[in-house]
Amino acid sequence: MNDKMDMKKRLTRGISRQFSTGSLRMSGKFSFKRQNSMDPRNNNMRFSFGRQSSLDPIRRCPSFENETIAVPDNLDSTMQLLFMACKGDVNGVKDLLDEDVDVNSIDLDGRTALHIAACEGHVEVAKLLLSRKANIDARDRWGSTAAADAKYYGNNEVYNILKARGAKVPKLRNTPMTVANPREVPEYELNPLELQIRKRDGISKGSYQVAKWNGTKVSVKILDKDSYADPEIINAFKHELTLLERVRHPNVVQFVGAVTQNIPMMIVIEYHPRGDLGSYLQKKGRLSPSKVLRFALDIARGMNYLHECKPDPIIHCLLMPKTMVVY
């Protein structure tokens, strides 16, 4: 009974991420009521349209594999299109496209109807979508193309069609942190395709550089390519991620996420335009007593938070102007 209730909660949370309003009915015992998509209690899961991306850690639940999902009447046009693509309903997809629904409409995870059709192996739906200029290069949040998804699930006919249209499967290289089971992909994992990094030479090992993540400036540390064979460096990288994932405080730099399943491996943190305290002092020179006091208190609050972390306190060990940023 508890297992069923837990499953119900997980599925309900998932639906709330996808639908702003409305209900979804499934054959069987479970029914889902209208929910608010911004409900903070429902921010851990998302509803699955059958099979997911080849790198998606959330897969179709085996116990619901044969359940029939009825399409709610009050879904928006994008969600209807994705539902029809998931079911393999060629006529349903055609009717929606004839009503001027955008063939490249995406859901909150960046998936299009072509992604769904490729995952499910619906050949005729894929052909129809391509005939309506579906974007074969659209990428979902886990970085796979529709062709990669088709190949991953063994849908060779769809894969060959997409390949003939020019789709390219991204080459994924294993890293020292690559997981065998997609469910084990860390929650902080970022899609490297969402990071725009300025190519620069002379980046020293372990240094941060400015990048853009989905249009937002961030600081990115890229693991040196010669470091992947060094167990000590990899362990230090993992340890840093473990610590960053734990800390949340206004006076500690915010951890955004990391890339661990693709090369290059990266750590992404929030960006501060004023830079580190050492550079700030060089530019500004002598500071006013009030500003010195404010900086000192902020540093002390951050250090106190780290030292008071439970159950294992965090000791900074490298407290110096170059390791502190100016807010």
Secondary structure, DSSP 8 states (H G I E B T S, - for coil): -HHHHHHHHHHHHHHHHH-SS--EEESSS-EE----TT-GGG-S-----SS--TT-S----GGGTT--EE--TT--HHHHHHHHHHHT-HHHHHHHHHTT--TT---TT---HHHHHHHHT-HHHHHHHHHTT--TT---TTS--HHHHHHHTT-HHHHHHHHHTT---------TT--SSGGGS-TTB--GGGEEE---S---TT-EEEEEETTEEEEEEE--GGGTT-HHHHHHHHHHHHHHHH---TTS--EEEEE-SSSS-EEEEE--TT-BHHHHHHHH-S--HHHHHHHHHHHHHHHHHHHT-SSS----S--SGGG-B--
